[in-house]
């Protein structure tokens, strides 16, 4: 059984016990439970159910495992013959969640 969910502006394919990296969720503590109601598609033993735009009465529950920062991305800008160089670094915040259950 798996589902396609819309969460924080991105679509994810989720299954039970899957660990997933999502954009940073500042409002949730580690160990908190999350309910995702925007289930776009659901596949189980009975077949495939496609939502219009979402599947009614379907939801996915997940648990927050950790908050962390990704590897540093270096942004380097340069204009030739002008003496202009600019080097910046950026680390994006992410939250790791584990899918506990898909409810239909």
N, C-alpha and C positions, 0 to 999 in steps of 0.2 A: 504494500500500500504506500502510495506517495501522493503528495499534493504540490501544486504550484501556488505560492502565496505572494502577495504584494505587501512589502514591509519596508517602511521608511523610503519610499520612492524607488525601490528596486524589486525585481522578481526573483524568487529563489525556489528551487526544487528541494523539498524537504521530505525526509523519511524518519521513522522512529529511531532514536538514539544517534542521530546525525549531529556532529558538531559543526557549527556554522559561524562564519565571521561576518558580522553586520556592522553598519555605521554606528558610531558611538552613541550609547543610550545613557545619558547622564542622569535621567530620572530614576533608574533602577540600581539597587545595590546588588552586590554579589550574593547569589542564592535566591534572589527574587524570582517570582513566577510571572511569565508574560503570556497573555492570550492574544493570538493573531486572528482577527475575524475576516480579513480580506483574503479568502480562499478562492482563487480564480478557477482552479481545476482540481479534481479529485479522482484518483484511480484506486479501486479496491477490487475485491473478488467479484462484485456485482457488475463491474464494468467502469466506464469512464463517465464522469459527470462534469459538464462544462457549465460554468456560471454565466449569468446574464445580468450584470457583469460579475457577480460573485455567487458562490454556491450558498444557498440558504441553510441556516442552522449548522454550518460546518465551521470548525475552528481548530486551531493548532495551539497547543500549550508548550511552552519552552521554559527553560531555567537559565539564568545568567550564570556563567562559569567564571569569567574574568573580564577585566578591562585592561587594555594594553595599547602601546604605540607600535606602529609598523616600522619597518626599516626606513632610514633616512633617504630621502630623494634629493639629489643635488640639482639645483636649477642654475645654469651658468649662461649669462648673456654677454655678448661681445659685439662691438661694431669695429670692423677693421679700419685701420689707419686713423682712428679717432681717439684712441687712448681710453675707450670706455669698456670696462669690464665689471660685471656684477655677479657675485656668487652668493646664492642663498640655499639654505637647507630647509626641508619640511618633513615633519613626521606626523602622519595621520593617525587619529585616535580610532580604535575599533573596540567592539565588544564581542566576546565569544559566547555563544549560546548553545545549549543542547536541546534538541527536540524531544519532548517527553511523550507526547500523545497527539494523534490526529483523530478528531471527533467528527462524526458525520451525523 
